[in-house]
Amino acid sequence: MTRAEIQSALIDIINNILPEGDCSGIDPAGKLRDQLELDSMDFLDIVMELRKQYKVQIPEADYPQMATMNGCLDYLEPKMKDL
């Protein structure tokens, strides 16, 4: 998957978990939690969907790397490049 495809997949997952969330104006460098009003359970749901749909394992120790959209993409790109 390309970086753009990963971003699109991530936005689809977020929109399914937070139908009221608007991903169109996300600042890629800003914290997703603040921009989308994500709580801990929402974030865990995103992680679980990534595992379910794409078989990507994200250890809890790596969660801070996924605080922003850019961070998510930087983290996921090497893990999803062959999908």
N, C-alpha and C positions, 0 to 999 in steps of 0.2 A: 504494500500500500504506500502511496505517496503521502507526504505531509498533509496535503490538501484533503485527500481521502480520509486520513485519520481524523482531521479536524471535523470534517463533515459527519463522520461516524460518531464522534464524541458529542457533537451538537445534537444529533438525533437521539442519542441516549439521554442527554440532559433534558431535551424537550419531552421525552416520554416520561421521565421521572418528575419533571417540573413543568407541566403544561402551561402554567402561568408565567414561567420564566421566559425572558426575551433574550436570546443569544445574539441578536443582530447587532447590538451596540456594545458588545463585550470589548473591553480594553485587553488585548492579549497579555499585557504585562501586569494587569491588575488582579488582585485576588478574586477568584471565582466565588468564594464564600460570601464576600461582601457584595459583589455585583449581582449575584443571583439569589441572595439570601438562602444559601445552602446551609442546612444543619448537618450534624455528624451523620445522621442516618441517610440523608440524601447523598452525601459523599460516598458512603459505604455502598449504597445502591448503584452508584455509577461504577465503582470498582467491581462490584459483583457482575454487573452487565458486561463489562469489558472481559471479565473472565468467562462468562457464559457464552457470549457471542464470538469472541476472538481468541479464547484460550490464553489470555494474557494474565500471568500471575503478578500481583503487585503486593510485595510484603509491606506490612504496616510501617516498617522503618522508612520506606520510600514515600509514604504519603505526603510529607512536606514538599517533595519535589514536584508534586502535582497541584500546587496551590494556585497556579495561574494557567491560562490556556497555553502560553508559550512553554511553561514548565511541563505541562501534560504532553505536548507535542514532542518536546525534546526527550522526554522519558520514553514515550511510546514508540517513537519513530524507529529506533533500532529493534525493538521487540516485535513490531508489526510489519517490517519491511518485506518479509517474504510471504505475506498473506495475500 
